[in-house]
């Protein structure tokens, strides 16, 4: 079975790459780490004009109505450029969830705005000293009449400053397990949130602690059925993780290209270091990891789009391999570059930091091993 992209998808990739080349690829990410977000905002607006934000939004809601595989070329190219912001969280998580579980009012309110590039989502899941398990969701939601009052703290929330809405996991019924958790959309402009910035190794992603003190939202903001938000989120995470793998593949591809180029121009003992067997072997290993991750990512996205029976194990396997291979390839690139690889002069450090950020993002490695094992019937 052929899982390669079709001609139209490859053409769209070329448009996105040309646009990102024109703005300097990782230049925007570097400026973002220095606090200059204006160039990123202009970049995101340009991507929206190209149609990147509307690809998987249904036609009746102002989008193109395309599938998961049509996101792949965009994600690979934004991964190459280490694009900051919330494109993944918005288009690969919020959009599929709104399309499947959103009410007609929620779809009308958010999807058209997402398609135009004017609305983005982030995810508020983790809590202080907690983990990604349902027992650690303790932010309390009290429903009275049609008003849901939220009290609690979420930590390590990505890019709150760039988000228009938050997908918040809320404990709406007593208990420790998945039952009793709801997924609530909180619009940042409609409520007063206390946001405290937190340090992050990957400076292209801004983390923050968000405090909810008697924050009131309408019960119409609950996504899916009340008390069953955990299952809704897990369904969305399949689409998200498949998309994340494609973004990682884009980053890995750029790393391999850069390492090969450097090995061909850096000379030692009057010859390029790429002629040394040790370097050749390392580059081959990096290329093998890249192509394996690409194949797994393509299959995972195809499985999501076609709703294949093995989509859970396909996504879990791709996520596990891609995140671990990303760390390994990024680290090997620094080794090939030698001393200069440890400086900020070139981009090696940016990719290592992004790789470590994704290692346990929206789920730990151990959880995905367990998910894959259960799906495979082990």
Helices and strands as residue ranges (DSSP letters): H 7-22, H 27-33, H 38-50, G 52-54, G 59-61, H 69-80, H 87-87, I 88-94, H 95-101, H 104-115, E 121-124, G 134-136, E 140-144, E 147-158, G 160-162, E 165-171, E 181-187, G 188-190, E 194-198, E 207-218, G 219-221, E 222-223, H 229-265, E 267-268, E 271-272, G 273-275, H 277-306, H 311-337, G 338-342, H 348-359, H 365-375
